[in-house]
């Protein structure tokens, strides 16, 4: 399984960016796809996840601003980010969690998002 992330970049506060992640390999009904981020000096945190059936969940800090979606045919997961804030600045990683009892996590290479004030 390989994950490749696209998007990211520099944007002013209040702006928008879209991240996309392409996943190679088969996706099963128990798999969950998502986006995490890691700001300098901080731990990696979940931003948003989405189940095989399309049910999303979001960190409180991004609810109402970010939207996660997946395309089952293309094996992609996107993160649309709006109303970006400087505190959203981080390296964003796409994630695929496989399994239902024992989990295995696969990570993309990370893409940097910088929001200027």
N, C-alpha and C positions, 0 to 999 in steps of 0.2 A: 504494500500500500504506500502510495506517495501522495503528498499534498503540495500543491503549488499555489501560492497566494499572489494576487495581483492588486494593483491600486495603491492607495496611500499617497502621501506627499505632504506638501505644505499648503495650508489654507488659513484664511483669516477667521477669527471668531465669528460665529453666526453662519458660517459657510457649510457646505456639504461635501461629502466624499463617499465613494462607493468602493468597497473592497469585494473581491471575488476570490474564490478558492476552488480549484479544480482537483478532484480526487480520482486517482487511478485505482482500480480494483473494485470489487463488488461491495455494494452496500446492502446490509441485511436489515430486517425490520427492527431488530433490537439496537441498531447503531444510532448514535446521536452525533450530530455535527454541530460545531459551534465556533465561536470566536472568543479568544482570550486576549488580554493585553498586559503589558508590563511596562510601567513607567520607571524612569531612573530611580534606583534606590528603593523600589517597592517590589512586593511579591506579584507574581502573575495572578491575574484575577479573571474570572469568567465575565464576559460582556453579554453574550447571548448564546443560546443553544436552541436547536430545533430537532425534533424527533423525526423518525422516518415518516411518520404520518403527518408531519407538518405542524406540530404543536410547538410554539415558541416559548421561551422563557428569557427574561431579561434581568440584568442587574438593575437595582433601583436607580442607580445614577444615570442610566441611559433610557429608562422607560419614557415613551412618548417622543423620543428623539431618534432612536435607532430602530431599524427594522431588519430582521433576519429572514431570509427566504432560501429555499433550496429548489433545485431543478433535478428531479429524479432521473430524467432522461439523459441529462448532460453530466450528472454527478458533480454538480457545483453547489456551493453555498455562498450566498452573497450577504453583505452587511451594508445596508444603506444608512449613512450617518448624516443627520441634519442638525442644525442649530449647534454646531460644534463649539466646544468651550476649550479654553487653554488646558484645563485639567483632563481633557481627553487625549492629550499628547502622550504617546506611548508607542511601543512596538506591538503590533497586533499579530496574533498567531491564529491560524485556523487549526481546528482540532477535529479529529474523528475518534470517537470513543466506541470501541467494539466490545461486544459481549453483553451478557445479562446478569451474570453472577461474578465472574472474574473479568475485570475490565483491562483492555489494552488501549493505550492512547497513542495516536499518531499525530505528528505535528508538522505543519508547514514551516517554511523557512523564516517567517516573520516579515512584516512590512511596516515601515515607519510612518506614523501619522504625527504631524506637527501642526498645532493650532496656535497661531499667533494672536496676541491680544491687541 
